[in-house]
Amino acid sequence: MLYAIVLGAAAGGGVPQWNCGCANCQEARGPRRDPVQSASTQVSIAVSANDRDWILINASPDLRQQINATPQLHPRAGALRHSPIAGVILTNAEVDAIAGLLSLREGSPFSIYAPTEVLDVLRDNNIFRVLDATKVPRVSVGARERFEPQISGNSIGLRITSFQVPGKPALYIKDQAADRDGPTIGLRIEDMFGGKSICVVTACARVTDELKTQIADCDILLFDGTLWRDDELIAAGLGNQTGKRMGHQAMGGADGVIATFAGVKAGRKVFVHINNSNPVWHASPEREAAERAGWEIGYDGMEFTL
């Protein structure tokens, strides 16, 4: 079996974002007048092959809240100290991918898997030393590598393949350059015994042929849905950067994710990492267009069992 839970579906800042008064955030704070729209925490995914040992894909700043809202991630009944979280895979070094690690500092053992450049960010920032490396080992994952997360040397039944995804370095990294790709990976997660697969790509600057090959024939695709249109933040008066500058390809448009993936075979296609500005959060022509094209809009607590 293969299990997955969308712990959070929103992009950085969540919905509502603490300092945002856009229509989506206003709606998320108030009474639910729109049955589609809802509040959402920042993106993180949990996966398991046995419904007992779980791997997190990225550690959202909202992780403590997400764990408390997810019974599968609670301590075992009768245990004074226990966590079913066996590991965390970091797909990039963005704040909304790594900040939640600080909520896992109370001494329970787990492993961190990430590209070397992401592990270097953790090493160079002293605050992450609260995660004792003797209990929380760091495991480097290459851009094209297959690995099997383990507990005490024993496999937990997942086979994971990482693959390179075009992306941008996190803006807070001093040597970041707008014209170079950052350490961003996608993941193909497979049940070692049942053969089912989930692909997770929470940040993507552009869809390449290699990326299409990696996600082809997966049972579930969880994909970056940050913006509907590339200039969305600018047009809404919420920012001055395009999606491409931030490392995200828009959902809509002739060169958007939906059009680019037309004809790509996948069982279910679900958008996650959705920005608070995106009109797909509520009943809208954009949401209808996405759903007509076979895409679902992710939400907190969304579960899959394969």
Backbone torsions as a table, in degrees:
resi	resn	phi	psi	omega
1	MET	NA	156.9	175.4
2	LEU	-135.0	127.3	-177.5
3	TYR	-119.1	144.5	175.6
4	ALA	-145.9	144.0	177.3
5	ILE	-132.0	127.5	171.4
6	VAL	-81.0	101.8	-179.9
7	LEU	-71.6	-35.6	176.8
8	GLY	-150.5	143.6	-175.2
9	ALA	-114.4	-7.0	-173.2
10	ALA	-90.4	160.9	173.5
11	ALA	-78.0	-175.8	-178.6
12	GLY	-54.5	132.2	-177.4
13	GLY	101.0	-25.7	179.1
14	GLY	70.1	-175.8	176.5
15	VAL	-132.9	113.3	2.3
16	PRO	-79.4	147.7	171.1
17	GLN	-76.8	141.5	-169.1
18	TRP	-56.7	-32.0	-175.6
19	ASN	-116.0	21.4	-174.2
20	CYS	-111.4	133.7	177.9
21	GLY	-112.4	22.7	178.3
22	CYS	-66.2	168.3	-175.1
23	ALA	-59.6	-40.0	179.9
24	ASN	-64.0	-43.2	-179.1
25	CYS	-69.3	-38.9	176.3
26	GLN	-60.0	-45.0	-179.6
27	GLU	-63.7	-40.4	-178.1
28	ALA	-67.6	-26.1	179.4
29	ARG	-80.7	-27.1	-171.6
30	GLY	-100.7	-172.1	175.9
31	PRO	-58.0	143.4	-175.4
32	ARG	-76.8	90.0	177.2
33	ARG	-77.8	-29.0	-179.8
34	ASP	-103.9	117.6	-175.9
35	PRO	-66.3	-18.2	179.4
36	VAL	-82.5	-41.4	-172.6
37	GLN	-71.9	142.0	175.9
38	SER	-154.9	162.8	174.7
39	ALA	-71.8	156.0	-179.9
40	SER	-149.0	142.3	174.9
41	THR	-88.6	172.4	-174.0
42	GLN	-75.7	149.5	-162.6
43	VAL	-65.1	133.2	169.2
44	SER	-158.4	146.0	-177.0
45	ILE	-125.4	141.7	174.0
46	ALA	-115.7	135.8	179.9
47	VAL	-133.0	151.0	-179.5
48	SER	-155.1	152.9	173.8
49	ALA	-103.5	-10.8	-175.1
50	ASN	-132.4	4.0	-178.4
51	ASP	60.5	24.8	-179.7
52	ARG	-133.0	-45.5	178.9
53	ASP	-108.8	125.5	-171.4
54	TRP	-119.1	143.3	172.6
55	ILE	-111.9	132.5	176.4
56	LEU	-95.6	137.0	171.5
57	ILE	-99.5	105.2	-175.8
58	ASN	71.5	150.6	-176.8
59	ALA	-116.2	91.6	-177.4
60	SER	-61.8	149.7	171.7
61	PRO	-57.9	-20.0	179.6
62	ASP	-94.0	17.1	-168.9
63	LEU	-62.1	-40.4	179.9
64	ARG	-58.7	-46.7	178.0
65	GLN	-60.8	-41.2	-178.5
66	GLN	-66.5	-40.8	178.4
67	ILE	-63.5	-44.6	-179.8
68	ASN	-63.0	-28.2	-179.2
69	ALA	-86.3	-2.5	-172.9
70	THR	-122.9	100.9	-177.1
71	PRO	-55.6	-31.9	-179.3
72	GLN	-62.8	-20.6	-177.6
73	LEU	-103.0	8.8	179.3
74	HIS	-81.2	157.5	175.6
75	PRO	-57.0	149.6	177.7
76	ARG	-61.2	139.6	-179.3
77	ALA	-55.5	130.2	177.9
78	GLY	89.1	-7.9	-179.2
79	ALA	-93.9	130.7	177.8
80	LEU	-72.4	-36.8	176.7
81	ARG	-136.8	117.7	179.0
82	HIS	-167.1	148.6	172.0
83	SER	-145.0	135.4	174.7
84	PRO	-78.8	0.5	179.7
85	ILE	-79.5	111.0	-176.9
86	ALA	-91.6	-20.8	-178.1
87	GLY	-171.4	164.8	176.1
88	VAL	-131.3	126.5	175.0
89	ILE	-103.5	124.7	179.3
90	LEU	-100.6	121.8	-177.7
91	THR	-91.2	-11.1	176.0
92	ASN	-165.0	-177.7	-176.2
93	ALA	-106.5	16.2	178.5
94	GLU	-63.3	151.9	179.6
95	VAL	-55.9	-40.3	-177.4
96	ASP	-75.9	0.6	174.7
97	ALA	-105.4	-23.4	-173.0
98	ILE	-118.1	-21.0	-171.9
99	ALA	-61.9	-31.2	-179.2
100	GLY	-66.7	-14.3	175.8
101	LEU	-57.0	-32.0	-178.0
102	LEU	-68.2	-17.6	175.6
103	SER	-82.4	-3.2	-178.3
104	LEU	-112.5	31.1	-170.1
105	ARG	-93.5	4.2	-172.0
106	GLU	-84.6	13.3	168.9
107	GLY	106.0	-6.2	176.8
108	SER	-72.1	137.0	-178.0
109	PRO	-76.5	140.0	169.9
110	PHE	-163.3	167.4	-179.2
111	SER	-109.0	146.7	173.7
112	ILE	-107.7	123.8	177.9
113	TYR	-112.0	130.0	-177.6
114	ALA	-167.6	159.9	171.3
115	PRO	-58.7	151.1	-177.3
116	THR	-54.8	-40.0	-179.2
117	GLU	-63.7	-33.5	177.7
118	VAL	-73.1	-41.8	177.0
119	LEU	-62.1	-33.4	177.2
120	ASP	-63.4	-37.1	177.1
121	VAL	-61.9	-43.9	178.3
122	LEU	-64.4	-41.2	-179.2
123	ARG	-64.6	-38.5	-174.4
124	ASP	-82.7	-9.5	178.8
125	ASN	-107.9	111.8	-171.8
126	ASN	-59.5	-25.4	-176.1
127	ILE	-63.0	-27.3	-179.5
128	PHE	-77.4	-2.7	174.0
129	ARG	-69.7	-11.6	174.7
130	VAL	-64.8	-16.9	174.1
131	LEU	-91.8	97.6	-176.4
132	ASP	-57.0	118.0	-176.3
133	ALA	-64.3	-19.5	176.6
134	THR	-74.0	-24.0	177.2
135	LYS	-104.3	-24.5	-178.5
136	VAL	-124.0	78.0	-178.5
137	PRO	-68.1	149.6	177.0
138	ARG	-101.2	131.8	-178.8
139	VAL	-122.5	118.6	-179.1
140	SER	-74.2	135.4	179.6
141	VAL	-121.6	123.6	179.5
142	GLY	-73.9	170.0	-177.9
143	ALA	-70.4	-20.5	178.0
144	ARG	-139.5	79.5	-173.0
145	GLU	-141.0	143.8	175.9
146	ARG	-108.9	132.7	-179.8
147	PHE	-146.7	162.7	-179.1
148	GLU	-125.4	107.6	177.6
149	PRO	-56.5	143.2	-175.8
150	GLN	-133.2	160.4	169.2
151	ILE	-124.9	119.5	-179.0
152	SER	51.5	40.6	177.4
153	GLY	82.7	0.0	-178.4
154	ASN	-108.2	134.6	179.1
155	SER	-65.6	146.3	176.2
156	ILE	-103.7	12.3	172.2
157	GLY	92.1	9.2	179.0
158	LEU	-111.8	136.8	171.1
159	ARG	-115.3	123.1	-173.8
160	ILE	-121.2	131.5	176.8
161	THR	-115.7	124.0	176.9
162	SER	-91.6	151.7	176.9
163	PHE	-146.8	151.1	-177.0
164	GLN	-69.9	135.9	175.7
165	VAL	-126.9	130.5	176.4
166	PRO	-59.5	130.4	-179.2
167	GLY	-158.5	176.6	-179.4
168	LYS	-112.5	148.0	174.9
169	PRO	-62.2	150.0	177.1
170	ALA	-58.1	138.4	-173.4
171	LEU	-64.0	-24.9	-177.7
172	TYR	-79.3	-10.3	-179.5
173	ILE	-78.4	123.8	-169.1
174	LYS	-59.3	-37.1	-175.0
175	ASP	-94.3	15.0	179.3
176	GLN	-66.1	146.0	178.3
177	ALA	-130.4	136.5	-173.8
178	ALA	-64.2	-23.3	-173.4
179	ASP	-100.4	13.1	178.3
180	ARG	-124.2	152.2	177.4
181	ASP	-74.6	146.4	177.2
182	GLY	-98.8	178.4	-179.1
183	PRO	-77.8	81.7	-178.2
184	THR	-119.6	130.0	178.9
185	ILE	-126.4	156.6	168.1
186	GLY	-109.2	169.0	-176.1
187	LEU	-134.5	136.1	168.3
188	ARG	-110.3	115.8	-173.0
189	ILE	-110.3	123.9	-175.3
190	GLU	-124.2	143.3	169.3
191	ASP	-76.2	119.5	-174.6
192	MET	-63.7	-21.4	-173.9
193	PHE	-108.8	-31.8	-177.2
194	GLY	-99.6	-15.2	176.4
195	GLY	79.0	4.9	178.7
196	LYS	-77.8	157.2	-175.0
197	SER	-143.3	146.0	173.4
198	ILE	-127.9	131.1	174.5
199	CYS	-107.5	135.2	-178.2
200	VAL	-124.1	120.3	175.9
201	VAL	-135.0	98.9	-175.2
202	THR	-91.6	-8.8	176.4
203	ALA	-147.6	130.4	-178.5
204	CYS	-152.8	120.1	-179.1
205	ALA	-79.9	-29.1	177.7
206	ARG	-164.7	146.9	179.6
207	VAL	-87.0	124.7	179.7
208	THR	-108.6	166.8	176.8
209	ASP	-62.5	-37.3	178.2
210	GLU	-62.1	-41.2	179.6
211	LEU	-63.8	-42.9	177.7
212	LYS	-59.1	-39.4	179.7
213	THR	-65.1	-40.1	-177.7
214	GLN	-65.4	-36.2	-174.9
215	ILE	-94.6	-5.1	-177.9
216	ALA	-60.1	135.3	174.6
217	ASP	69.8	10.5	176.1
218	CYS	-71.6	153.4	-178.5
219	ASP	-75.1	-35.8	178.6
220	ILE	-138.3	133.4	174.7
221	LEU	-117.5	121.2	173.8
222	LEU	-107.0	114.2	-167.4
223	PHE	-130.5	152.2	-180.0
224	ASP	-56.0	116.9	177.5
225	GLY	-123.8	39.0	-171.4
226	THR	-50.2	-56.9	-174.4
227	LEU	-125.4	153.1	172.4
228	TRP	-80.0	-43.0	179.3
229	ARG	-127.4	151.5	-172.1
230	ASP	-60.6	-37.7	-177.4
231	ASP	-98.1	24.4	-173.4
232	GLU	-56.5	-47.2	-178.9
233	LEU	-64.8	-39.4	-179.5
234	ILE	-67.1	-46.4	-177.9
235	ALA	-64.2	-31.9	-179.0
236	ALA	-86.8	-4.0	-178.2
237	GLY	74.2	21.8	-176.0
238	LEU	-101.3	-8.4	-178.2
239	GLY	-175.2	-179.2	-177.4
240	ASN	-124.7	15.6	-178.9
241	GLN	-118.7	146.0	174.2
242	THR	-81.2	165.1	175.8
243	GLY	-61.5	-40.9	-178.9
244	LYS	-61.8	-38.7	179.0
245	ARG	-64.7	-32.1	-180.0
246	MET	-85.9	-6.0	178.6
247	GLY	92.6	31.7	-179.2
248	HIS	-137.0	129.6	174.7
249	GLN	-86.4	134.2	-177.3
250	ALA	-65.4	154.2	175.7
251	MET	-66.6	-51.9	-171.2
252	GLY	-91.9	-179.9	178.3
253	GLY	93.3	165.4	-176.8
254	ALA	-62.8	-28.6	179.3
255	ASP	-111.5	20.1	-179.2
256	GLY	-81.1	176.2	-176.8
257	VAL	-60.0	-45.1	-176.9
258	ILE	-60.5	-46.9	180.0
259	ALA	-67.4	-40.3	-177.0
260	THR	-66.6	-34.4	-178.6
261	PHE	-89.4	2.3	178.3
262	ALA	-58.5	125.9	-179.1
263	GLY	91.5	-11.9	176.4
264	VAL	-77.2	126.9	-174.2
265	LYS	-84.0	122.5	173.3
266	ALA	-152.6	148.5	-175.9
267	GLY	-63.0	-58.2	176.3
268	ARG	-133.0	138.4	179.9
269	LYS	-117.8	122.5	-172.6
270	VAL	-129.9	130.0	174.6
271	PHE	-85.1	135.2	172.0
272	VAL	-134.0	-179.2	-175.5
273	HIS	54.9	53.3	-175.0
274	ILE	-97.0	124.2	-176.9
275	ASN	-71.2	154.8	-178.9
276	ASN	-63.0	-19.8	-179.7
277	SER	-82.0	-12.1	-169.8
278	ASN	-73.8	127.5	-177.9
279	PRO	-68.1	-11.6	179.9
280	VAL	-71.8	-8.5	177.7
281	TRP	-66.4	-20.9	-179.1
282	HIS	-131.0	169.4	177.5
283	ALA	-59.2	118.7	-173.2
284	SER	-159.2	162.7	174.9
285	PRO	-58.3	-34.7	-180.0
286	GLU	-66.5	-42.9	178.3
287	ARG	-64.6	-42.3	178.6
288	GLU	-60.8	-39.9	179.7
289	ALA	-64.7	-42.3	178.7
290	ALA	-62.5	-44.5	-177.9
291	GLU	-69.0	-36.6	176.3
292	ARG	-62.4	-31.9	-179.9
293	ALA	-82.3	1.9	176.2
294	GLY	94.6	12.8	179.6
295	TRP	-100.4	146.5	173.2
296	GLU	-107.9	154.5	176.7
297	ILE	-100.1	118.5	-177.6
298	GLY	-66.2	157.6	178.2
299	TYR	-148.9	157.1	179.9
300	ASP	-60.3	130.6	179.6
301	GLY	89.8	-1.3	178.2
302	MET	-63.1	127.5	-175.6
303	GLU	-120.1	148.6	176.9
304	PHE	-132.6	139.6	173.9
305	THR	-133.6	122.9	-177.5
306	LEU	-120.1	NA	NA
